Structure formats: structure tokens, C-alpha cells
Amino acid sequence: MLKRTLVFSNPISLSLKNQQIVIAYKDSPDEKVTVPIEDVGVVVLEHQQINVTLPLLNALTDSNVQLVICNDKGMPNSMLLNLDTNVTQGKTLRNQINAGEVLKKQLWKQIVEGKIHNQANLLDKVGCDGNILRPYYSNVKSGDSDNREGIAARIYFQELYGKEFVRDRNLPGINALLNYGYTILRAAVARSLVSSGLFPALGIFHHNRSNAFPLADDIMEPYRPYVDEVVYDLANKGKLELTKDVKADLISILYADTYFEKVIRPLSVGLSLTSASLAKCYAKEETKIKLPMMQ
């Protein structure tokens, strides 16, 4: 079942009753709305005067709801993850820890190929020249030893957003929209990894002492073009501010159609396919990760 996304941008109180989220608005506390937790996949808390009870937080994590908390600027700042959502978590974690460098390099090669190929497909989709990236997704070396991923990214962004565009997290406009979309995507990836019994802190390629979710950064790479497409459409409409409607459009990527070899799934479900296949790769039951193919 496709889950709902709830975004709260006003001062409210959230509590739990009979496995329902109880929403009470501070300007009219007697009027309450309830939403079944089983229907919810994502909750985004934007306003700094939102109150949430601990029983509700535990119920959300027990149901593996992706809870994203924003800072005072409205940007996603943290997320809540369940640490015990998979009955085979111990075995899966041991497989992940014991994964050798050869396997990790092969996995990263597949991820890089998938990402650049999706970038090329998006360029074609919006009327740009996707063939410009063909040399970079063809014959990627094990571990992407010659950094085709980084080189292709620079070419891709300028082809998609214009020759003057520079990807800089600290800049407004397109960069701010990308930041927001990628953060939502990263949270969804982390949720899917934990659901598959994987530990997001153990990356394949990404690793940084201050990064708690390097594996999420690895797995989200082929999914980034789905964010890029939404930002491209918003930029063409002149929507470069993070308004409520723009944020809603960016969150909607979780419901975008993702194409796999034999099935089409919403992106949030596609992430589960990818994470589950990665766990099987660690267990040496499969040799390829299931990655989306942008259409």
C-alpha cells in the first residue's frame, strides 16, 4: 500500500491514541484530527513550536515511519530511525561488516553506472544531449578508480541547469531546492536500509567521520536524478524559493514511478527493492543491485 506523507508547518500538538496520530491545533485545541499510523510513510515536522509525545515517537518508529525534523530555516535537519526493524538484522549486519573490498568495488561500479545512465536519460528526457555522458557510464572501472562519477556530475549539472550553474550547498535558488530534495531522499533511503537490516553507518564508498549515514549516500546516487527532474521543472516555472508548495513538489518524488527490469514501483517502494537486493549481495545470494532505470 502506498503510504501518506504528512507535513506539519504550523504550531500543533501530536500525540498517540489507539495507534492513531492525534493532531491538535494550538489555536483550536478542542478540534482534533486523527490519522492511522499504518497509513503513514513519512512525517515532516517543520514548525519549531510543534509538540510530540514520546509514545507517538515510539509508535512511529515501530511502524518504520520516516520522521524528518526541520531546523528553524525549514530545512530537514535530522531523522528518527528504528534500530530493530528486521528479524534477520544480526545476520545481515554480520554479512555487511564482512563484505570484502572486491565486493564493495563491484557494488560501487554498479551504482556509478546506474547514476550516470539515469543522468543521461534525464538529459534526453528534457531535450538536452544525454549522449554527452555516454563515455562516462560505459566501461566504468571497478570502484570507479578514475572518478567518472565526479567528472560526469559537473558536465551533467551544467547541461541540465545551464553553463553558469555551480553545485554549491550554500547557494540559494536551484541549489537550495536540490538540498531540500536530496535530504528528503536521503532520509527515505536510510529508512529503507534499516528496514532491510542494514546499518547506514557502514558505507560502500562514502565514508566520513562526521557522516552517520554513508551507506544512504551511496545508495541514493542513482535516485538523485528524480530530484533533479523536479527541480528542473520548478526552475523552468521560476519557482526558486522554498515555499510550502515547492516543498510539497519536492517531497512528491517519493511517489514518482521508478522502473526496474520487470516492475514499476513508486520511488519509496523502489528503495526497498534496492536495499533488499543489497542485503542479498552482502549475503552472496546475488551479484547485482536492483537499481532504478529512469524513463
Rosetta blueprint (number, residue, H / E / L):
1 M L
2 L L
3 K L
4 R E
5 T E
6 L E
7 V E
8 F E
9 S L
10 N L
11 P L
12 I E
13 S E
14 L E
15 S E
16 L E
17 K E
18 N L
19 Q L
20 Q E
21 I E
22 V E
23 I E
24 A E
25 Y E
26 K L
27 D L
28 S E
29 P E
30 D E
31 E E
32 K E
33 V E
34 T E
35 V E
36 P E
37 I H
38 E H
39 D H
40 V E
41 G E
42 V E
43 V E
44 V E
45 L E
46 E L
47 H L
48 Q L
49 Q L
50 I L
51 N E
52 V E
53 T L
54 L H
55 P H
56 L H
57 L H
58 N H
59 A H
60 L H
61 T H
62 D H
63 S L
64 N L
65 V L
66 Q E
67 L E
68 V E
69 I E
70 C E
71 N L
72 D L
73 K L
74 G L
75 M L
76 P E
77 N E
78 S E
79 M E
80 L E
81 L L
82 N L
83 L L
84 D L
85 T L
86 N L
87 V L
88 T L
89 Q H
90 G H
91 K H
92 T H
93 L H
94 R H
95 N H
96 Q H
97 I H
98 N L
99 A L
100 G L
101 E H
102 V H
103 L H
104 K H
105 K H
106 Q H
107 L H
108 W H
109 K H
110 Q H
111 I H
112 V H
113 E H
114 G H
115 K H
116 I H
117 H H
118 N H
119 Q H
120 A H
121 N H
122 L H
123 L H
124 D H
125 K H
126 V L
127 G L
128 C L
129 D L
130 G H
131 N H
132 I H
133 L H
134 R H
135 P H
136 Y H
137 Y H
138 S L
139 N L
140 V L
141 K L
142 S H
143 G H
144 D H
145 S L
146 D L
147 N L
148 R H
149 E H
150 G H
151 I H
152 A H
153 A H
154 R H
155 I H
156 Y H
157 F H
158 Q H
159 E H
160 L H
161 Y H
162 G L
163 K L
164 E L
165 F L
166 V L
167 R L
168 D L
169 R L
170 N L
171 L L
172 P L
173 G L
174 I H
175 N H
176 A H
177 L H
178 L H
179 N H
180 Y H
181 G H
182 Y H
183 T H
184 I H
185 L H
186 R H
187 A H
188 A H
189 V H
190 A H
191 R H
192 S H
193 L H
194 V H
195 S H
196 S L
197 G L
198 L L
199 F L
200 P L
201 A L
202 L L
203 G L
204 I L
205 F L
206 H L
207 H L
208 N L
209 R L
210 S L
211 N L
212 A L
213 F L
214 P H
215 L H
216 A H
217 D H
218 D H
219 I H
220 M L
221 E H
222 P H
223 Y H
224 R H
225 P H
226 Y H
227 V H
228 D H
229 E H
230 V H
231 V H
232 Y H
233 D H
234 L H
235 A H
236 N H
237 K L
238 G L
239 K L
240 L L
241 E L
242 L L
243 T L
244 K H
245 D H
246 V H
247 K H
248 A H
249 D H
250 L H
251 I H
252 S H
253 I H
254 L H
255 Y H
256 A L
257 D E
258 T E
259 Y E
260 F L
261 E L
262 K L
263 V L
264 I E
265 R E
266 P E
267 L H
268 S H
269 V H
270 G H
271 L H
272 S H
273 L H
274 T H
275 S H
276 A H
277 S H
278 L H
279 A H
280 K H
281 C H
282 Y H
283 A L
284 K L
285 E L
286 E L
287 T L
288 K L
289 I L
290 K L
291 L L
292 P L
293 M L
294 M L
295 Q L
